[in-house]
C-alpha cells in the first residue's frame, strides 16, 4: 500500500464525497480511490473518523451505510471564514491573527454577500 | 496611608494610564518594549489591588484601636478577599485558554480538510493551507500544530513577493507565540469587574503584536511588498453597504505609516520603556509594601 498520511487521506476522501454529489457507500469510495491502492478497511476507518468529526453524515440506506458530506465545500469554507472572523475580545481570545485590519463586521458582511447564492 | 497610596496607584494604572498610552505614538518605534510595559502596568495594578485588600483592614483596625479579635477577623477577611481575586484571575485564564484551544483545534481540523495547498506547494511552508474563495483573507491559527491560512483570493490579488511578506508576518505571530500574550490580556480583561474594565490594553497590545510581526516580515521580505499587501488585502474586500466604518482604521494607518518610513525601531525608547516596566513592578514594592510589611508583621494578630 502506498504510504499516505492520515490527514491527506481524510482530505482525499472528503474530496471524493464532495465531487460525487450524492451519498456513497464505503465500496464506492474505495472504488473511486482505486489508484491510491488502499485497503477497504482503511477507507472504512477514514469514513468513521470523518463521521466522528461531524463533517460526514452516515445514512442507513436499505442494505448499506452511505456517507455524505455534512455541508457542501462552499458552505464549510464560508463557515470557517466566519469563525475565523468572529474572534472578539469580549467573547474569547482571538482565534486567529489577521493580516490586514479591516473591521470584522465589514468582512463578515462581505463573506455573507460572497456566499449568498 | 499604605492602603490609600496603593489604591491610588492601582486606579491610576487601570483607569488613567491606558487611554493616553494607547493613543501615544512612541510605542510604534519600540513595540516589543511597549508590550512589556503594558504587561507590567497590568500586573502592577493587580498587585496594588491585592495590596489594598491586605493593608486596609490592618490600618483601619490599628487607627480605631480595635482589640486583637477584631484585628484577627479583619485579617482573615482580607486574606479571603485576596484569595478570591487571585482565584478569579486564574479561573478566567484557564477558561480563555481552554476555550481558545478547543476552538482552534476544530478550526484546524476543518482547514486541513478544505485545504487546496497541493496546488501551491511552491509557496513553501508545510503548515500553509489554502482555502477556495475569492474573498482575500490571510490569517494564522496558533497552537501546538499551527497553521497559516490564505484564501485563493489572496493569491489572486498579491504577487509572489507580497505573499512571501504576508507569510513571514503570520509565521512571526506563530513563532513568537503571540497568542499567549493576547490570551493573558483577554483573561485579565474578563476577570476585571465592569466599571474598572477597559479594552484599551487589549487593543493596544494587539496592534503592537502586529507591529512586531511587521518588523520581522519587513526584514525578511522588504517593507514595500508588506505595505502593498496590507493595503491590498483591505482594499480588495467588497464592502457591503451596511457595514460599519472601520473602527481600527487608525491602527491600520499607523502600521502603514511605519512601513513607508525607514526602519525606526529606537534603542533609547526600548530601554526607557523596559526600565519603566521593571520600575513599575519594583518601586511600589520597595517604597510602599516592604516598610508596611515590616510594621504589620510586628503586630500579626493571628
Interface residues (C-beta under 8 A of the other chain):
Chain A: X7 X10 X11 X14 X53 X55 X73 X74 X76 X77 X78 X79 X80 X81 X83 X84 X89 X92 X93 X94 X95 X96 X97 X98 X99 X100 X101 X102 X103 X105 X106 X107 X109 X110 X111 X112 X113 X114
Chain B: X96 X97 X99 X100 X103 X104 X107 X109 X110 X111 X112 X113 X114 X115 X131 X132 X133 X134 X135 X136 X137 X138 X139 X140 X141 X142 X149 X151 X166 X169 X170 X173 X178 X179 X182 X183 X186 X187 X189 X199 X202 X203 X206 X209 X210 X213 X229 X230 X233 X234 X237 X238 X239 X240 X242 X243 X244 X245 X246 X247 X248 X251 X252 X255
